[in-house]
Amino acid sequence: MMANFRLPVASLGLVIAAGCYYPPDYCEGAPLNRCSLIDGPPTGCTMSSECAAPTPVCDVTGSASCVQCTTAEAGACEGATPVCGDDHTCRGCVAHSECSTAACLSDGTCALSPSVAYVDPSGTDNATCTQATPCTSVAKALATNRPFVKFKGATDEAVTLNGQDVTFLADPGAKLTRTSNGLLLEVRGASKLQVFDLEISGASGVGNPGISMPTGSTATVSLTRVKLLNNAGGGISASGGTLTIAQSTVSGNAGGGVSVSGGATFAVVGNVFFNNGSQTGSVGGVSITVPQNVANRLEFNSFNKNQVQLGLGSAIHCVAGTFTARNNVMSENGSLTNMEQVGGTCAHTFSIARPGSLPGGIGNSAQDPLFANTTTGDLHIAAGSPARRAADPTSDLTGIARQDIDGDVRVSPADIGADHTP
């Protein structure tokens, strides 16, 4: 058995005085002459070579213990957990700024630079669209056939997808807009488009929405944390394909918020609809005219100050077979001539409609939801709101319903509407 030789603290000064220094953990003949390495992993460290996976880095300036990573050795984090957290633990990215490629994906990984086409209005008119030399055109970015397009700043361009599979990523404040007449983003064919954090605003001219999925389209469009603002022909018009909207804000669209018709299917979950439509229009907050489909969902949305013509529902007008919308808040939509919150033949359960009532559904209410500020469109709910913990207790809180508009995780019983208070 190896003899452990530890110098008493009282003797340490004599050793220093003699010209030699032995640390308190010194054991002659032990691995690295460290007592703590004799029988197991180190309880302290002075360099990363003394550490091993799954904690390969020594926190030299802090706890003197082996950890997953430190600021000085952040490169120890890679793959599915590329970011070194403040607790010296590797985690997934949550912001583009945490990735060297400036592209954080929804699964917490950082996109590889060769897979991203970068669009920046301050870039140059080039066809490579790299991180070092971003291009100014979405069309050129799409022509690279890379799976990700990263937006920075305001891009003024009409965009058409036809059969492409691509994900749009966006820096804070980035937007796709159009200063000339016409629709803004058209998705045709069998395209598969995912959009995260991008503002889509400014489509002008009657009948020109921010996003169009025309008749015949079999496209799949998924929007997460997107802002659809001030589009003259409406926020979205989907006459075909599959549309998913989550954690998004649809506001100020003169032609209405979202229109789903024809053979389209939809999942509209956890969104805010504010000040869309007009007293003469055919779409207020949401208009749905589609056949029955078990995949359809309209849940956990908040509606305020949306308008539509007399005879239609100002917040939700829905004709979709025996479809049931649930867990939605609809308050003070409509005008003096039409205060109907809902219209059509769809059922509504565990929802709030004010004024008015919801026919035939359980868990419904006509009480004031106590929105935070209906002047600015802040549709968070205040303490004491009847929406608190009043959602359907059997609601599916996984997938796109897992988080509310702010990213807070919903737990059962959840709050009705887009906002869930932890």
Secondary structure, DSSP 4 states (H G I P E B T S, - for coil): -PPP----HHHHHHHHHTT----TTB-TTSGGGBGGGSSSS-SS-SSGGG-BTTB-EE-TTTT-SEES--STTGGG--TT--EE-TTS-EE---SGGGSTTS-B-TTSPBPPGGGEEEEEEEEES-S---SSS-ES-HHHHHHTT-SEEEE-SEEE--EEEES-EEEEEE-TT-EEE-SSSB-SEEEETT-EEEEES-EEE--BSTT--SEEE-TT---EEEEES-EEE--TT-SEEESSSEEEEES-EEE--TT-SEEEETT-EEEEES-EEES-B-TT-S-SSEEEE----TT-EEES-EEES-B--TTS-SSEEEE-TT-EEES-EEES-SBTTB--SEEES-EEES-EEESS--TT-TT-B-S---EEETTTTEEEEPTT-TTTT-S-TT---SGGGSB-TTSPBP-SSPPSSS----
